[in-house]
Amino acid sequence: MLLDPKRFEDLVRQLTYEFKLWRRLEATGRSGGDDGFDARGYEIVARVDEPSASAEDGETIEERSTLNEGADDRLWLIQCKRERVIGPKALVKYLDDTVLGPDEKLHGLVFTAACDFSKRARDDFARKCREMEIEEWYLWGKAELEDRLFRPENDHLLFAYFGISLIIRRRSQRADLRARLVMKRKAHRMLKDQSNASLLLRSPDATDYPYAGDLADFKKNPLWMVWPYRGLSHDGLKFCVQRYFAYLSDDGKSWDAAMAVNDAISRTHDDPWLGEDRDDEKRQMIYEFWNKIPEANQAWLEVVGLVAFDDILDIDDLGDENVQAPHVYAPFAPGRRGPFKGFIAKVETIGRWERRSFDPQEISDSRIEYFPAVFRELNNDSK
């Protein structure tokens, strides 16, 4: 976000408030005719006079140090340029154009610009300041200004000028992290004994639960569903939404699956809304074919859906008379995607030892034709 010149001057002046101990910091640039600088500051320099006879009358050091208040203040000039590029010659010329009063001695200079300065520009700037007998000088380019803005003490300026607050962001991140960890611990505590059990995923908008109305319409846009629970992931709960008898080659780079029967779908007595009476005859035929595959190549294809901790509103570990298993509440997306943030597919062999696996990015990734065509076709009526 670009600031107009006056706002940029205001920002720089406010960034210098804590830079020194000022007696006064004047916004000279706003009135025009600024003699080459946009703000003038008087730095307080504490000077204690030598002890005198007055001290014998009970005068404190602090009282004696204020007798010459302001007489030893150091003059600082602050110049602001909102230019994209300032070369060495232009930078030195800005210093040449600085005008001081006949009785003014410049102690310090802060030159600021919303651009980056080259090494040569910085070297020429320092040389010119020494020629002008300036004792302290600072060149604040884009990087230096950003460094100062991102300091905690200047967070209010970052928010006022750019609408960004790192403190508020950190507080929000802390609150989000705490909420995520609280939900993770709660899920672990309530669901640790539910691995492979079928749980109910339920939308908070499902005010008509358990009455689905027209099942045909409900299946197109369900607000609750039952899936086998597969445990905790690093960022959510895993549920198996597809499970098929599969084959994995010896090199682990090609595979096939019998997708005609999805073993992850619940029976109607477990899920009276989306459950199906599985074709046990076809499943038996698939199993008999799969059972003849060498054991080293026998595998399962599972597609796991992830419900993110951030999306889980609550967990009811008591269930109800319709689904006695725990209920997990999370927002549902329109359609049949449900509450799932994403899906992961994995083909894994069944062997207890030397188990091999393959993670296809797409269902068609490295898939070969191993099972008969009648077994390979996906049942599109499934969930």
N, C-alpha and C positions, 0 to 999 in steps of 0.2 A: 504494500500500500504506500503510495507516494503522498507526502505531506506538502501543503502549500508553503511558501517561504516563511511566512509569519509563524505558522504552526511548527515548522522545523526549528525556528529560532526559540520558540517557547520550550520545545522539547529539550534542546541542548542546554538552555539556561536552567531548566529544572533538574537536568542530570548533573549540573555542577553545584547544586545546593549543598550536597554533602562532600563535595570535592575538597573544599577548604573551609576554614572557620571564617565566615564573612561577617563584616559589620553591615555592609550593604551590597546588594547585587541588583544593578539597575538594568532594565530592558531598554537600552538606548536606541536600539535598531527600530523599534516600533514607531518612534516619533519622526523618523526620516533624518537626513543629514547626520549620519552616525559617525562621520570621520573615519570610516573604514572598519568599525567594529560594531557588533550588535548587542553586546552586553558589557557592562563595566562593573568590576567588583573590587571591594576594598577588604583585603584580608587582615584580620586582627593579628597583631604581633604583640605578645605580652612582653612588656619591658618594665622592670622594677628599678626605680631610682635608688641611688646609694643611700644608706641610712643617714638621716639628718637629725637636727635637734628636735624637729616636730615629732619624731618617733618616741622621744622621751615622754611626750604628753599622752601616750597610749595609742598613737596612730598605727593601724595595722599595715602590713605589706600590701594587702589588697587595696586599701584606701589610697596608699601612696602610688600604686600602679595605675590608678585611674585619673591622676592629676592631669596627665597629658593624653587623655583619651582621644584616639584617632590620629594623633600626630605622627605615629609610627606605622600606620596602616600601609600595607603594600598594594599598589595598583595593579590590577589584572585587566586585560582586555580579552574578550571572547568574540571570535569572528565565526560566522556560519555561512556556508555556501552549499546550496542544494544543486550541485552540478554533477553530471555523470562522469566527467573527466576533468582533472586539473593537473596539468603538466608542471615540471620544475620551474619554467620561466613564469608561468601564470601565478604560481604559488609565491614566488619571490616578489612579483609585482604587487600582489595583495599586501605584502608586508611593507613595501615601499610607499604604498598609498595610505598607510596608517598615519593619522595626524594626532599629535599630542599637544596639550596646552603648554605654555611657556614654563609653568612651574610643576609640570607633571613628569615624574620619572617612572617608567614602566618596569615593573618587577617581573611579571609573568604574562604569558600568552597562551591561550587555548584556541587553536585553529581547527574547526570542524567542517567536514564535508561528507555528503552522502555518496562517496566514491572511494575507491582504493588508491593509495599512493604508491608510486614506485620507490625503489631504494634511492635512486638519484634524487627524486623529489624530496625525500626525507633528509638526505644528506645536505642538499642545498638549503632546505628550510632551517636545519640546525646551524649551518654556517652563517646564514643571514641573521639569525637570532643572536648569535655570538657577536657579530659586527654591530648590532643594535644595542649591545650590552644588556640584553635581557637575561636574567638569572635563571628563570625557569620557563620552559616552553614544552608544549604538548601538541602533537598532531593527531587528531582523532579522525580516522577515516571510517569507512563503513564497518570494518571489522571491530575497531575499538568501540564504536557506538553500540553495536550489537552486544559486545561483551558487557558493557555497562548496563544496557537495558535488561539483560538476562540475569543480573544480580538480584538476589531476593529483596534487597532494600528498594529496588526500582520496579518491582512487579506492578505497583499501582500505575506507574507511567506506561508500562507495556500494555496494560489493560486500557488505560484512558486514551492512548493514541492509536492503538492497533487492535483493541478488542481481544487481546490474548492475555491470559493470566496463568503463569506456570504454577503458582501456588494453588489456584482453584483446580487446575488440571491434575496436579498431584493429589489433591484431596479427593477428586473424583476417581482417579485411578486407584487410590487406596481403598475407597469405599467399594468400588467394583471388585477389586481383588478380594477384599474381606467377604463380600457377598458370595463370590465364586467359591472361596475356600470353605465357607460355612455350608454351602450346598453340597460340595464334594464330601465333606465329613458326614453330613446328614445322610447322603446317599449310601456311603460306605456302611454307616451304622445300621440303616434300615434295610438295605438290600444285600448285605454280605452273604446271607443264606439263600438268596433267590437266584443264583446262577442257573441258567437254562430254564428257569420257570417262566411262564407266560404272564406278563404284566400288562396292565391297561394304561395306555397313553391317552390322555384326555385333555381337550382344549378347555380353557376357562370360559369360553363362549358357549360351551355345550349346555345351555340352560335346560334343554329338553331331555337330557340324559335321564334314564336309559331308553327313552322312546325315540326311535329313529325315524318314525313315519314311513314314507315310501322308501323301501330298501334300495330300489333301483336308483333313486336320486341320492340316497345317503351314500351309496358306494362310489358315486362320482365325486362327492365332496364330503367325506366323513369327518366327524369332529371327535371321534374316539376310535381306538383300534387296539387289538391285542397282538403282541409279538413276543417271542422268546428273548429274555434278557441275557446279554453276553458279558456283563460286568462293566467296570470303570475303564475309561480311556483317560488320556492326559487332560482332555478338555470336555469330557461329557460322558453320557451313558450310551452303551452300545446295545443295539437290538438287531437280531437276525431277521431280515425281511425276505431273503431268498436262500434256499438250501437245496442243492441238487447232487445226485450221484455224479462223480466226475472221474476223469482219467488225466494223469499227468505223465508226460514222457520221461524217459530215463535222464535226459539232459536237463529236464525242468524248464524247457523253453517253449513247449507247446502243450496244449491241453484240449479237452472237450468235456461237455457236460450234457446230461439228459435232462433238459429243461421242461419236459412235458409234465412233470409232477414236482411241485414246489413243497418240500417237506417242512418249510417254515410256517406255512399257513395253518392256523388253528382249526380244529374241528368245530362244528357248529355248537357242540355242548360247552366248549370253552369260550367261543366268540359267536354269540347268536346273531350278530349283526354282519360281520364280514367273513365269518368262518365258512368253510366248505366241507362237504362230504367228499373226501379224497377218493380218487379212482384207484382203489386198492389193487384191482386186477392189473392195471397198467404199471403201478408201482412195483408189483411183484415181478412182472416181466423185466422191468428195468433192473431190479435187484439181481435177478438170476443172470442177466447179461454181465452186470458189473462184478458179480461175485466170481466170474470166470477170468476176470482180468488179473494178471500177476499182482500179488499183494503189494509189491513195491510201487506199482502204478495206480493202485486204487486210491481215490481221493474224494474229497467233497469240495464243491464250489459254494462258498457262502458270500452273500452280499449283506454287509452290516451297515445299518443306518445309525447316525450319531445325533443324539439330542444334547446340545451344548449346555454346560452348567449355567451359563448366562441366561439361557432361555427357560430354565426350569423354575417355575413359580413356587411349587411345593410338592411334597410327597406324602401321600396318605398311606401309611403302612397297614391300616386296618382293612382296607377294601370295603366291599359291601356284599349284599346278597346276590348281586349279578356277577361280579368278579371278585372273588374273595382274596385274590392276590393284591399286592400294593398297586395304587394308582399314582401315576406320574403326571403332573399338570404342567403343560407347556403350550405356547401359542402354536396354532396350526396354520400352515400355508394353504391357500386355495388349491383345490384339486386333491389328488391322492398322495401328495408328497408327505402330508401330515406334519409332524413337528421336527422332521429331520433336517439338520444343517447340511449334511452331505452323506455320501455313501462310499464304502470301500469294499472292493471285491477281492477275494483270495481263494486260490486253488491250493489245497493242502492235502498231502497224503495222510493215510490213517495210521501208518506204522508208529508204534510207540518209540522206537529207536530210529535215529537217522531220518527224522521226518523232513520232508522237502516241501517247499511252497513256491508259488508264483503269484505275483500281484498284477493282474491285467489292468491297464488303465481304462480300457473299454472292453465290453463283453466280447467284441470281435477280435481283440488284440491277441495274436498268436494262436487263435483257436483253429483246430483242425477238425476233420470229419472222422470221428472214431466210432461214435454210437450210431446205430441205425437212424435214418431220418425221422422215423415215427417217434423216436425217443428225444431227438434233439430239438424239436420245435418248441418254442416258448408258448405256454398257455396264457394268452392275453387276457383271459377272464380272471386270472389270479389278481391278488392285491398288488 
